[in-house]
Amino acid sequence: MALSAQNIIDRAATILMDQTHVRWALLEKLDWLNDGRREVAMVRPDIYAKAIAHPLTAGSRQTLPADGLRLLDIPRNSSGTAVSVTRREFLDQQQRGWVKYPGVTEIAHFMLDARSPNLFWVYPPAAGGSSVELIYQATPTDFSGTNSTVTGTFTPMEEMYGGAFVDYVCYRAFSKDSEYAGAQDRAETHYNHFMNALKGGKVVDMVTSANASNIGGVPDKALAYATGA
């Protein structure tokens, strides 16, 4: 059975000894759970990675889908030919007019800029109707709820961090009540558990990557980029 938002809040409420949601309202705990998912997205972009066939607009400048936060990779054109990453500065220096080149149906390179994470550029410029395989980080969609129940199901990748989400909700609850003796210490403990789970998962993913295991121990560059390693 898939892990649900209700499961996480119930487990956190048990630790907080607030199963009836009197001290901390249910919707307040739900807000914290949604905040936790966004914080996970900052630390582990790969957990929210999506791979889709993405149509390109005519020209060099492209935009991620509406739910896109940042580009992770473009492995190939939808036709099957490979695509590699390059630097826009290199093209600007060597071929200053490259953005004016005629559009093609199969691009060779893509470029990104950390200052505009939802944008990317392609070379040669794309012709209308061309398409690529796109891997990007999607924005977590907030779970919803009422004063009595919450709805929403975690993705399989998120389920691996169910305990971390429980710790995050507890961290926020104790942080709110930090004026009470021991509450701040408990908040810090839960937050440390939360971060350690995310960092530990990153290390395991890098160590067990098929690229690291099967190609002479060479790290998976795409995974390293996605996880910030």
WODA-V465571 format. One record per backbone hydrogen bond with DSSP energy under -0.5 kcal/mol. NH is the residue of the N-H (numbers start at 1). CO is the residue of the C=O. Records with the same first field share a line. If there is no record, write none. Layout:
NH->CO  CO
This chain:
5->152
8->4
9->5
10->6
11->7
12->8
13->9
14->10
15->11
16->12
17->14
18->13
21->18
29->25
30->26
31->27
32->28
33->29
34->30
35->31
36->32
37->33
38->34
39->35
40->36
41->37
42->38
43->39
44->40
45->226
47->44
48->45
49->46
50->136
52->134
54->52  132
55->53
56->130
59->126
62->120
64->118
68->65
69->137
70->137
71->117
72->135
73->135
76->133
77->81
78->131
80->77
83->75
84->108
86->110
91->87
92->88
93->89
94->90
95->91
98->95
100->97
101->98
104->125
108->123
109->123
110->84
111->121
113->119
116->113
117->114
119->116
120->62
121->111
122->60
123->109
126->59
127->104
129->56
130->127
132->54
133->76
134->52  132
135->73
136->50  134
137->70
138->48  136
139->67
144->151
146->149
151->144
154->3
159->155
160->156  157
161->158
162->159
165->161
166->162
167->163
168->164
169->165
170->166
171->167
172->168
173->169
174->170
175->171
176->172
177->173
178->175
180->177
183->180
184->180
186->182
187->183
188->184
189->185
190->186
191->187
192->188
193->189
194->190
195->191
196->192
197->193
198->194
199->195
200->196
201->197
202->198
203->199
204->200
205->201
206->202
207->203
208->204
209->206
213->209
214->210
215->211
218->215
221->219
224->220
225->221
226->222
227->223
228->224
229->224
